[in-house]
Amino acid sequence: MSVRENRQVRLTARPRGIPQPEHFSLFTGPVADPGKGELLIQNRYLSVDPAQRGWANDEGNYSAPVPLDTPMRALAVGEVIESNVPDYRTGEHVYGWFGWQRYCVATPDAVLRRVVPSSLPLSANLSVLGMNGITAYLAFHGLGDPKPGEQVLVSTAAGSVGSFVGQLARIVGCRAVGLTGSAEKAAFAKARYGYADMINYREVVDLGAAIRSACPDGNDIFFDNTGGAIADAAIRTMRLRGRVIQCGTAANASWTPVPTGPRPEREILTRRLRWSGFIIFDHLAEFEAAAARLAEFALAGKIVHDEEVLPGLEHAPGAIAKLYRGENHGKLIIEVD
């Protein structure tokens, strides 16, 4: 055993809906030495993502829940400090499934990509070059098929994915309108991310009317991270042969029982809509190319990225709940030490 000390944030109780601080505990213990074919990675930054809600509970989500009394599943960026894998060298940084912990013994299968050194901060590999930026890029271009002059509507437009979608829409010559839940975030997103207009859905009486006012000719693309009542209103503002990208369902705190609402079938039929779901883990082979393109945009000043970094693992247990309350400003990240 090595003399290094590991700190972990473990899932100790199964949440119903959004994980709260009481569902986690901090654990301190020794670090095992890496075996043959393994890497010892010291995590520098840990990601906080909406999908962690599904990984923590067992309400029929698309991936298996995290086993209890183990580190919370999470993406992280860290440094290889010991390597028993010929293709990996000590000192290089990697991005992958390393969990909410200081150290991780992992095989190369856990690595999603190597970090290409650049003038961007290391934490950018969890935001603009991480799952959020790559999701925005691949979903918007792959499923949205955007064309110059088209109208784009984005929910959670100030969030870790939506903030990039608005900027990508502007780069290809689209007009983007965003939805968010506070006046402060609406003003910030319009000024910072290039949205033509923003709607604070919590302040309007009739959301459908507000969308039609901001997008009088309708929408060609709806990039949806929420579902629920927002999607119910937005689907009725789509243009003929519009594209709906379902990237999240943050508006639904629980899927047991299955939530109900207005039926969309007639809208899909009469408007000839294409409604597609996007799961980033179906596109691992495209990570390198997407990250390289996003790095070009960021280094050229075409894309900005904002991060809120929480200092220390002790902030992790309440981080997912903070995210779902909408209290974060930019991509939510935990700095390990």
C-alpha positions as CSV (number, residue, x, y, z in Angstrom):
1,M,0.0,0.0,0.0
2,S,1.2,3.5,-0.7
3,V,1.3,6.2,1.9
4,R,-1.0,8.5,0.0
5,E,-4.4,9.3,1.6
6,N,-7.5,9.2,-0.5
7,R,-10.6,11.3,0.2
8,Q,-13.9,10.2,-1.4
9,V,-17.5,11.4,-1.6
10,R,-19.6,8.2,-1.3
11,L,-23.2,7.7,-2.1
12,T,-24.6,6.2,1.1
13,A,-28.4,6.4,0.6
14,R,-30.6,6.1,-2.4
15,P,-32.4,9.4,-3.3
16,R,-35.8,9.7,-4.7
17,G,-35.5,12.5,-7.2
18,I,-32.7,15.0,-6.8
19,P,-29.8,13.9,-4.5
20,Q,-29.4,16.0,-1.4
21,P,-26.4,16.4,1.0
22,E,-27.7,13.7,3.3
23,H,-27.4,11.1,0.6
24,F,-23.6,11.3,0.7
25,S,-20.7,11.0,3.2
26,L,-17.0,11.8,3.2
27,F,-14.6,8.9,3.5
28,T,-10.9,8.9,4.1
29,G,-8.6,5.9,3.5
30,P,-5.4,4.6,1.9
31,V,-4.7,4.5,-1.8
32,A,-4.0,1.2,-3.5
33,D,-1.0,0.9,-5.8
34,P,-1.9,0.4,-9.4
35,G,-1.5,-3.1,-10.8
36,K,-0.5,-4.3,-14.2
37,G,-2.4,-2.4,-16.9
38,E,-3.6,0.3,-14.4
39,L,-3.1,4.0,-13.9
40,L,-3.0,6.0,-10.6
41,I,-4.6,9.3,-11.3
42,Q,-4.7,12.3,-9.0
43,N,-7.9,14.2,-9.7
44,R,-7.6,18.0,-10.0
45,Y,-11.1,18.9,-10.9
46,L,-14.4,17.1,-10.6
47,S,-17.5,17.6,-12.6
48,V,-21.1,18.3,-11.3
49,D,-23.7,17.3,-13.9
50,P,-27.5,17.0,-14.1
51,A,-27.1,13.4,-15.2
52,Q,-25.7,12.5,-11.7
53,R,-29.3,12.6,-10.5
54,G,-30.0,9.5,-12.6
55,W,-26.8,7.8,-11.6
56,A,-27.7,8.2,-7.9
57,N,-31.3,7.0,-7.9
58,D,-32.9,3.8,-9.2
59,E,-36.0,5.2,-10.9
60,G,-35.6,3.4,-14.2
61,N,-33.0,5.8,-15.7
62,Y,-31.0,4.9,-18.8
63,S,-27.9,3.9,-16.9
64,A,-27.4,1.6,-13.9
65,P,-27.4,3.4,-10.6
66,V,-24.2,3.9,-8.6
67,P,-23.7,1.2,-6.0
68,L,-24.1,2.4,-2.4
69,D,-21.0,3.0,-0.3
70,T,-18.9,3.7,-3.4
71,P,-17.5,7.0,-4.8
72,M,-20.1,9.0,-6.7
73,R,-19.8,8.4,-10.4
74,A,-18.4,11.5,-12.0
75,L,-16.3,12.8,-14.8
76,A,-13.0,14.4,-13.7
77,V,-9.7,15.7,-15.1
78,G,-6.6,14.5,-13.4
79,E,-2.9,13.8,-13.7
80,V,-1.3,10.4,-14.2
81,I,1.2,10.1,-11.3
82,E,1.9,6.3,-11.8
83,S,1.5,4.3,-14.9
84,N,1.7,0.6,-15.6
85,V,0.3,1.2,-19.1
86,P,2.9,1.6,-21.9
87,D,0.8,4.2,-23.8
88,Y,0.4,6.5,-20.8
89,R,3.2,8.5,-19.2
90,T,3.4,10.1,-15.8
91,G,2.7,13.8,-15.8
92,E,0.1,13.8,-18.6
93,H,-3.5,14.9,-17.9
94,V,-6.5,12.8,-18.8
95,Y,-10.3,13.2,-18.7
96,G,-12.6,10.4,-17.8
97,W,-14.6,8.4,-15.3
98,F,-12.5,8.9,-12.2
99,G,-15.3,9.6,-9.6
100,W,-15.7,12.1,-6.8
101,Q,-12.4,11.4,-5.1
102,R,-8.8,12.6,-4.8
103,Y,-7.1,9.5,-6.3
104,C,-8.4,6.9,-8.7
105,V,-6.8,3.6,-9.8
106,A,-8.2,3.1,-13.3
107,T,-7.7,1.2,-16.5
108,P,-7.5,3.0,-19.8
109,D,-11.1,2.1,-20.4
110,A,-12.0,4.8,-17.9
111,V,-10.2,7.5,-19.9
112,L,-12.4,9.3,-22.4
113,R,-9.6,11.4,-23.9
114,R,-6.2,12.7,-23.2
115,V,-5.9,16.4,-22.5
116,V,-4.1,18.3,-25.2
117,P,-2.0,21.0,-23.6
118,S,-3.1,24.6,-24.5
119,S,-3.4,28.0,-23.0
120,L,-6.9,27.2,-21.8
121,P,-7.1,26.4,-18.1
122,L,-7.1,22.7,-17.1
123,S,-10.7,23.1,-15.7
124,A,-11.9,23.9,-19.3
125,N,-11.7,20.2,-20.0
126,L,-14.8,19.8,-17.8
127,S,-16.7,22.7,-19.4
128,V,-16.1,23.9,-23.0
129,L,-13.9,20.8,-23.8
130,G,-15.8,18.4,-21.6
131,M,-19.2,16.7,-21.7
132,N,-21.1,20.0,-21.7
133,G,-19.4,21.7,-24.6
134,I,-19.1,18.4,-26.6
135,T,-22.8,17.7,-26.0
136,A,-23.8,21.1,-27.2
137,Y,-21.6,20.8,-30.3
138,L,-22.5,17.3,-31.4
139,A,-26.2,17.5,-30.6
140,F,-26.7,20.9,-32.2
141,H,-24.9,20.1,-35.4
142,G,-25.7,16.4,-35.6
143,L,-29.4,16.5,-34.8
144,G,-30.3,20.1,-35.3
145,D,-28.8,20.4,-38.8
146,P,-28.6,24.2,-38.5
147,K,-28.6,26.5,-41.5
148,P,-27.9,30.2,-41.6
149,G,-30.9,32.4,-40.9
150,E,-32.8,29.7,-39.0
151,Q,-34.4,30.4,-35.6
152,V,-33.2,28.5,-32.5
153,L,-34.9,28.2,-29.1
154,V,-32.9,26.9,-26.2
155,S,-34.1,26.0,-22.7
156,T,-31.7,26.4,-19.7
157,A,-30.0,28.9,-22.0
158,A,-27.6,30.1,-19.3
159,G,-26.6,26.6,-18.2
160,S,-23.5,24.5,-18.8
161,V,-24.9,23.2,-22.1
162,G,-27.3,25.9,-23.2
163,S,-24.7,28.6,-22.9
164,F,-22.7,26.9,-25.6
165,V,-25.7,26.2,-27.9
166,G,-26.5,29.9,-28.1
167,Q,-23.0,30.7,-29.2
168,L,-22.8,27.8,-31.7
169,A,-26.0,29.0,-33.2
170,R,-24.6,32.5,-33.6
171,I,-21.4,31.1,-35.2
172,V,-23.4,29.4,-38.0
173,G,-25.6,32.5,-38.6
174,C,-28.8,31.5,-36.7
175,R,-30.9,33.7,-34.5
176,A,-31.1,32.2,-31.0
177,V,-33.6,33.0,-28.2
178,G,-33.1,31.5,-24.7
179,L,-35.2,30.5,-21.8
180,T,-34.0,30.7,-18.2
181,G,-35.5,31.1,-14.7
182,S,-34.2,34.4,-13.4
183,A,-34.0,38.0,-14.6
184,E,-30.3,38.1,-13.6
185,K,-29.5,35.0,-15.7
186,A,-31.6,36.3,-18.6
187,A,-29.7,39.6,-18.7
188,F,-26.3,37.9,-18.3
189,A,-27.0,35.3,-21.1
190,K,-28.1,37.9,-23.5
191,A,-25.0,40.0,-23.0
192,R,-22.5,37.2,-22.6
193,Y,-23.6,34.4,-24.9
194,G,-25.0,36.4,-27.8
195,Y,-28.7,35.5,-27.5
196,A,-30.9,37.8,-29.6
197,D,-33.5,37.7,-26.8
198,M,-34.1,36.0,-23.5
199,I,-37.3,34.9,-21.7
200,N,-37.6,34.5,-17.9
201,Y,-40.2,31.7,-17.8
202,R,-40.9,32.3,-14.1
203,E,-42.1,35.8,-14.7
204,V,-44.5,35.3,-17.7
205,V,-48.1,34.4,-17.3
206,D,-48.4,32.7,-20.7
207,L,-45.1,31.1,-21.8
208,G,-46.3,30.2,-25.3
209,A,-47.3,33.8,-25.9
210,A,-43.9,35.0,-24.7
211,I,-42.1,32.6,-27.0
212,R,-44.3,33.6,-30.0
213,S,-43.5,37.3,-29.2
214,A,-39.8,36.7,-29.1
215,C,-39.9,34.3,-32.1
216,P,-42.8,35.7,-34.2
217,D,-42.0,33.5,-37.2
218,G,-41.7,30.3,-35.2
219,N,-38.7,28.1,-34.4
220,D,-36.7,25.8,-36.7
221,I,-34.7,24.2,-33.8
222,F,-35.7,23.6,-30.2
223,F,-32.8,22.5,-28.1
224,D,-34.5,21.3,-24.9
225,N,-32.8,20.5,-21.6
226,T,-35.9,20.6,-19.4
227,G,-39.0,18.9,-20.8
228,G,-42.1,19.5,-18.8
229,A,-44.3,22.6,-19.2
230,I,-41.5,24.5,-21.1
231,A,-41.5,21.8,-23.8
232,D,-45.3,21.7,-23.9
233,A,-45.3,25.4,-24.8
234,A,-42.3,25.4,-27.1
235,I,-43.5,22.5,-29.2
236,R,-46.4,24.6,-30.3
237,T,-44.2,27.3,-31.7
238,M,-42.2,25.1,-34.1
239,R,-42.1,25.8,-37.8
240,L,-42.9,23.2,-40.4
241,R,-40.3,20.4,-40.5
242,G,-38.6,21.8,-37.3
243,R,-36.1,19.8,-35.3
244,V,-36.5,19.1,-31.5
245,I,-33.3,18.0,-29.7
246,Q,-34.2,16.3,-26.4
247,C,-31.0,16.7,-24.3
248,G,-32.4,16.7,-20.8
249,T,-35.5,16.5,-18.6
250,A,-34.5,18.8,-15.7
251,A,-38.1,20.0,-15.2
252,N,-39.2,16.5,-13.9
253,A,-37.9,15.8,-10.4
254,S,-39.1,12.2,-10.5
255,W,-40.2,9.7,-13.1
256,T,-42.2,7.6,-10.6
257,P,-45.1,7.9,-11.3
258,V,-44.6,9.0,-15.0
259,P,-45.5,12.7,-15.3
260,T,-48.4,13.7,-17.6
261,G,-49.1,16.8,-19.6
262,P,-50.6,18.0,-22.9
263,R,-50.2,15.5,-25.7
264,P,-47.7,16.4,-28.5
265,E,-48.6,13.9,-31.1
266,R,-50.8,16.3,-33.1
267,E,-48.0,18.9,-33.2
268,I,-45.4,16.4,-34.3
269,L,-47.7,15.1,-37.1
270,T,-49.1,18.4,-38.5
271,R,-45.8,20.3,-38.3
272,R,-43.8,17.2,-39.6
273,L,-41.4,17.6,-36.7
274,R,-38.3,15.5,-36.1
275,W,-37.8,14.9,-32.4
276,S,-34.6,13.2,-31.4
277,G,-33.0,12.2,-28.1
278,F,-29.3,12.8,-27.5
279,I,-27.1,10.8,-25.1
280,I,-23.5,11.9,-25.2
281,F,-22.1,8.4,-24.4
282,D,-23.3,7.2,-27.8
283,H,-20.7,9.5,-29.4
284,L,-17.4,8.6,-27.6
285,A,-15.6,8.2,-31.0
286,E,-16.4,11.8,-31.8
287,F,-15.0,13.3,-28.6
288,E,-11.5,14.1,-29.9
289,A,-12.6,15.9,-33.0
290,A,-15.3,17.9,-31.2
291,A,-13.0,18.9,-28.4
292,A,-10.4,20.1,-31.0
293,R,-13.0,22.2,-32.8
294,L,-14.3,23.7,-29.6
295,A,-10.7,24.5,-28.5
296,E,-10.2,26.4,-31.8
297,F,-13.4,28.4,-31.1
298,A,-12.4,29.2,-27.6
299,L,-8.8,30.2,-28.4
300,A,-10.1,32.4,-31.2
301,G,-12.5,34.1,-28.9
302,K,-15.6,32.9,-30.7
303,I,-16.8,31.0,-27.7
304,V,-16.6,32.1,-24.0
305,H,-17.0,29.7,-21.1
306,D,-17.9,30.4,-17.5
307,E,-17.2,28.2,-14.5
308,E,-18.1,28.2,-10.9
309,V,-15.4,26.3,-9.0
310,L,-16.2,25.1,-5.5
311,P,-13.0,24.8,-3.4
312,G,-12.7,21.4,-1.8
313,L,-14.4,18.0,-1.8
314,E,-16.6,19.0,1.2
315,H,-18.7,21.0,-1.2
316,A,-19.6,18.0,-3.3
317,P,-22.5,16.5,-1.3
318,G,-24.7,19.6,-1.9
319,A,-23.5,20.4,-5.4
320,I,-26.1,18.4,-7.4
321,A,-29.0,20.0,-5.5
322,K,-27.4,23.4,-6.0
323,L,-27.3,22.7,-9.7
324,Y,-31.0,21.8,-9.8
325,R,-31.9,24.9,-7.8
326,G,-30.3,27.0,-10.6
327,E,-27.9,28.7,-8.2
328,N,-24.7,28.0,-10.2
329,H,-23.1,30.6,-12.4
330,G,-21.6,28.7,-15.3
331,K,-20.3,25.1,-15.3
332,L,-20.2,23.8,-11.7
333,I,-16.8,22.3,-10.9
334,I,-15.2,21.0,-7.7
335,E,-11.5,21.7,-7.2
336,V,-10.2,18.7,-5.2
337,D,-7.3,20.4,-3.3
